[in-house]
Amino acid sequence: MGADGLAGDLNADGTPDLAVGTGPGDPAEVRVFSGATGSALLDFAPFGAEATGGVRVALAYVSDDQYSDVVVGTGPGPAATVRVFDGATGLQLPPPQGEYQPFGPSFAGGVWVAASNDPVVPTFLSFSPQVDPVVFGQTMAWRVGLAKATHLPTPTGKVTFYDATTNTKLGEVPPAAGADGNAYAGIATTVLSRNASGKLGLRWEYGGDANYYGNIATGFVTSGPTLWPVPRDCGCGG
C-alpha cells in the first residue's frame, strides 16, 4: 500500500487505497480496495491462474498520471519477476516498465517489492500577450492555479515561478484553497527580459500533493489584456 497520503491513490479520489496479494499455496491474486469506501477497485491474477507461489504487491506512480499503478512481484518458485499494471485501466504497462526480472531468469526465490512515490511535478509555461510587446520595467501580475480531483485540504506544496527566458527564479508561493475547490498562487514581477517575439515567458512548477494536478492560469500586465497559458510537460494526466 502507499506509504503516505501523497502515494497509493489508485482511483485519484484523494484517499490512499490498499493493495493486497495472496500468499503461497493459492492462485496468485491481487486485490485493491478503496481507502474511502472499502470497495474493490481491482481484482486480478497478475501471473495467471496457474501461479501458486504467492504475490507481493505495492502501489506507485509509474505511468505519469494521477492514478497510482500496481507493482507486483512473484513469490518463490518461478523466475523472480516484477510486473506493473496501470491503475487507470488495469492493463500491464508496456516494456520496459511493465515487466522485468531484477535478478535474472535463473533466480527463483521470489522477489519483494516496495514502491512509493509521488507523481511527476507539473510544469507549465505561460506567455505575455501576442500583440504589443511587454515593456522593460513594467509590472506584470500572474495568478496560477491547480485543479484537484476531489474536495481536498489546502495543498502543502509550493508553486515556484521562473523567468522562462533567463531561467531566473522569481519566487516561491504556497497556494491557497479557493472557493471553487481549486488552489491558487499569485506573484507580481518586473519585466526584465523578453523573448524574440517581445513576450515575457513565465515557467511555473508545483511540487506537493499528488491529488493537485491540472492547469489553470491567468495573468495580466498593469495596462494589458488577460493572458492565457500554454502548458508544457504536465505529466499529470489531467
C-alpha positions as CSV (number, residue, x, y, z in Angstrom):
1,M,0.0,0.0,0.0
2,G,1.0,3.6,-0.3
3,A,3.4,4.9,2.4
4,D,1.8,8.3,2.9
5,G,-1.1,10.5,1.9
6,L,0.5,11.5,-1.3
7,A,1.0,8.0,-2.7
8,G,-1.1,4.9,-3.3
9,D,-4.2,6.6,-4.7
10,L,-5.4,4.2,-7.4
11,N,-8.6,6.0,-8.4
12,A,-7.4,9.6,-7.8
13,D,-10.2,10.4,-5.3
14,G,-7.8,11.9,-2.7
15,T,-7.7,8.9,-0.4
16,P,-4.9,6.4,-0.4
17,D,-6.0,2.9,-1.3
18,L,-4.9,-0.6,-0.1
19,A,-3.4,-3.3,-2.2
20,V,-3.1,-6.9,-1.0
21,G,-1.8,-10.2,-2.5
22,T,-2.3,-13.8,-1.7
23,G,0.4,-16.0,-0.1
24,P,2.0,-19.2,-1.3
25,G,-0.3,-22.2,-2.0
26,D,-3.3,-20.5,-3.6
27,P,-3.6,-18.9,-7.0
28,A,-1.7,-15.6,-7.0
29,E,-4.3,-12.9,-6.8
30,V,-4.2,-9.2,-6.2
31,R,-7.0,-7.0,-4.9
32,V,-7.0,-3.2,-4.5
33,F,-9.6,-1.7,-2.1
34,S,-10.8,1.8,-2.0
35,G,-9.4,3.7,1.1
36,A,-12.6,5.8,1.1
37,T,-15.3,3.1,0.8
38,G,-13.6,-0.3,1.2
39,S,-15.0,-1.5,-2.1
40,A,-12.8,-3.5,-4.5
41,L,-11.2,-1.4,-7.2
42,L,-9.2,-4.1,-8.9
43,D,-9.1,-7.9,-8.7
44,F,-6.8,-9.8,-11.0
45,A,-4.2,-12.6,-11.3
46,P,-1.0,-10.8,-12.4
47,F,0.9,-14.0,-13.3
48,G,-2.0,-16.2,-14.5
49,A,-4.3,-18.6,-12.7
50,E,-1.7,-21.3,-12.6
51,A,0.8,-19.4,-10.5
52,T,0.6,-20.6,-6.9
53,G,3.7,-19.1,-5.3
54,G,2.0,-16.0,-3.9
55,V,2.3,-12.4,-5.0
56,R,3.9,-9.4,-3.3
57,V,2.3,-6.0,-4.2
58,A,2.8,-2.3,-3.8
59,L,1.4,1.0,-5.3
60,A,3.4,3.7,-7.0
61,Y,3.0,6.3,-9.8
62,V,4.8,4.8,-12.8
63,S,2.8,5.9,-15.9
64,D,2.9,9.7,-15.1
65,D,-0.7,10.3,-14.4
66,Q,-2.8,10.9,-11.2
67,Y,-3.7,7.2,-10.9
68,S,-1.2,5.1,-8.9
69,D,-0.2,1.9,-10.5
70,V,0.1,-1.7,-9.1
71,V,3.6,-3.1,-8.8
72,V,3.7,-6.9,-8.2
73,G,6.4,-9.5,-7.6
74,T,6.3,-13.3,-7.8
75,G,6.6,-15.5,-4.8
76,P,9.1,-18.4,-4.6
77,G,9.0,-21.0,-7.4
78,P,9.1,-19.3,-10.8
79,A,11.7,-16.9,-12.1
80,A,11.5,-13.8,-9.9
81,T,9.5,-11.3,-12.0
82,V,8.2,-7.8,-11.4
83,R,5.2,-6.6,-13.4
84,V,3.5,-3.2,-13.3
85,F,-0.2,-2.7,-14.1
86,D,-1.8,0.7,-15.0
87,G,-4.1,1.9,-12.2
88,A,-6.5,3.6,-14.6
89,T,-7.0,0.7,-17.0
90,G,-5.8,-2.4,-15.1
91,L,-3.7,-3.3,-18.1
92,Q,0.0,-4.3,-17.8
93,L,2.3,-1.4,-18.8
94,P,4.4,-1.9,-22.0
95,P,8.1,-2.7,-21.7
96,P,10.5,-1.8,-20.2
97,Q,8.3,-0.6,-17.3
98,G,5.7,-3.3,-17.5
99,E,7.9,-6.4,-16.8
100,Y,11.4,-7.3,-15.8
101,Q,13.4,-9.9,-13.9
102,P,15.6,-7.9,-11.4
103,F,17.8,-11.0,-10.5
104,G,17.9,-12.7,-13.9
105,P,15.8,-15.6,-15.2
106,S,17.7,-18.3,-13.1
107,F,16.7,-16.8,-9.7
108,A,13.5,-18.5,-8.3
109,G,13.5,-17.3,-4.7
110,G,10.7,-14.8,-5.2
111,V,11.0,-11.0,-5.1
112,W,9.7,-8.5,-2.6
113,V,8.5,-5.1,-4.0
114,A,8.5,-1.8,-2.1
115,A,7.3,1.1,-4.2
116,S,6.0,4.5,-3.1
117,N,6.4,7.9,-4.8
118,D,4.5,11.0,-5.9
119,P,3.6,11.8,-9.5
120,V,5.8,13.9,-11.8
121,V,5.8,17.5,-10.8
122,P,3.6,19.5,-13.2
123,T,5.5,22.2,-15.1
124,F,3.7,24.9,-17.1
125,L,4.7,27.7,-19.4
126,S,2.8,30.9,-19.9
127,F,3.4,33.9,-22.2
128,S,2.5,37.6,-22.2
129,P,0.1,38.9,-24.9
130,Q,0.7,38.2,-28.6
131,V,0.3,41.9,-29.5
132,D,2.1,44.9,-28.0
133,P,5.4,43.6,-26.6
134,V,5.8,43.9,-22.9
135,V,7.9,46.9,-21.7
136,F,11.0,46.6,-19.7
137,G,10.3,47.7,-16.1
138,Q,6.6,47.1,-16.4
139,T,5.0,45.2,-13.6
140,M,3.2,42.0,-14.6
141,A,0.9,40.1,-12.2
142,W,0.2,36.4,-12.6
143,R,-2.4,34.2,-10.9
144,V,-1.9,30.5,-11.4
145,G,-3.9,27.6,-10.1
146,L,-4.0,23.8,-9.6
147,A,-7.2,21.8,-10.3
148,K,-7.8,19.0,-7.9
149,A,-9.5,15.7,-8.4
150,T,-11.9,16.0,-5.4
151,H,-12.5,18.0,-2.3
152,L,-9.2,18.1,-0.5
153,P,-7.5,20.2,2.1
154,T,-5.3,23.1,1.3
155,P,-2.3,21.9,-0.7
156,T,1.0,21.5,1.3
157,G,3.4,22.2,-1.6
158,K,4.6,25.4,-3.2
159,V,4.4,27.0,-6.7
160,T,7.8,28.1,-7.9
161,F,8.0,30.8,-10.6
162,Y,10.8,31.3,-13.1
163,D,11.5,33.7,-16.0
164,A,11.4,31.3,-18.9
165,T,13.9,33.3,-21.0
166,T,16.7,33.6,-18.4
167,N,15.6,30.7,-16.1
168,T,15.8,33.1,-13.2
169,K,13.8,32.1,-10.1
170,L,11.3,34.8,-9.3
171,G,9.8,33.4,-6.1
172,E,8.0,30.6,-4.3
173,V,4.4,30.9,-3.1
174,P,2.3,28.3,-1.2
175,P,-1.1,28.1,-2.9
176,A,-4.3,28.6,-1.0
177,A,-7.6,26.9,-1.5
178,G,-10.1,28.9,-3.5
179,A,-13.9,28.9,-3.1
180,D,-14.2,26.9,-6.3
181,G,-12.4,23.9,-4.9
182,N,-9.1,24.6,-6.7
183,A,-5.9,26.1,-5.3
184,Y,-4.3,29.3,-6.4
185,A,-1.0,31.2,-6.1
186,G,-0.1,34.7,-7.3
187,I,3.1,36.7,-8.0
188,A,3.9,40.1,-9.4
189,T,7.2,40.6,-11.2
190,T,9.0,43.3,-13.1
191,V,9.7,42.7,-16.8
192,L,13.4,42.3,-17.1
193,S,13.6,40.1,-20.2
194,R,11.7,39.4,-23.4
195,N,12.0,36.6,-26.0
196,A,12.4,37.2,-29.7
197,S,8.7,37.9,-30.1
198,G,8.8,40.6,-27.4
199,K,6.9,38.4,-24.9
200,L,7.7,37.6,-21.3
201,G,7.7,33.9,-20.6
202,L,6.8,32.6,-17.2
203,R,7.5,29.0,-16.2
204,W,5.9,27.6,-13.1
205,E,6.1,24.4,-11.2
206,Y,4.2,22.8,-8.4
207,G,5.7,20.3,-6.0
208,G,3.4,18.8,-3.4
209,D,0.2,16.8,-3.0
210,A,-0.3,14.2,-5.7
211,N,-4.1,15.0,-5.8
212,Y,-3.5,18.5,-7.2
213,Y,-2.7,18.3,-10.9
214,G,-4.2,20.1,-13.9
215,N,-3.6,23.6,-15.2
216,I,-5.4,26.8,-14.6
217,A,-3.6,30.1,-15.2
218,T,-4.3,33.7,-15.9
219,G,-2.2,36.8,-15.8
220,F,-2.2,40.4,-16.8
221,V,0.1,43.4,-17.1
222,T,-0.9,46.6,-15.4
223,S,-2.2,48.0,-18.7
224,G,-2.6,44.9,-20.8
225,P,-5.1,42.2,-21.6
226,T,-5.6,38.8,-19.9
227,L,-3.0,36.2,-20.6
228,W,-3.7,32.6,-21.3
229,P,-1.3,29.7,-20.6
230,V,0.4,27.2,-22.9
231,P,1.1,24.1,-20.8
232,R,4.4,22.2,-21.1
233,D,5.5,18.9,-19.7
234,C,2.5,18.5,-17.5
235,G,2.9,14.8,-16.8
236,C,-0.3,14.9,-14.8
237,G,-2.9,13.2,-16.9
238,G,-5.4,16.0,-16.2
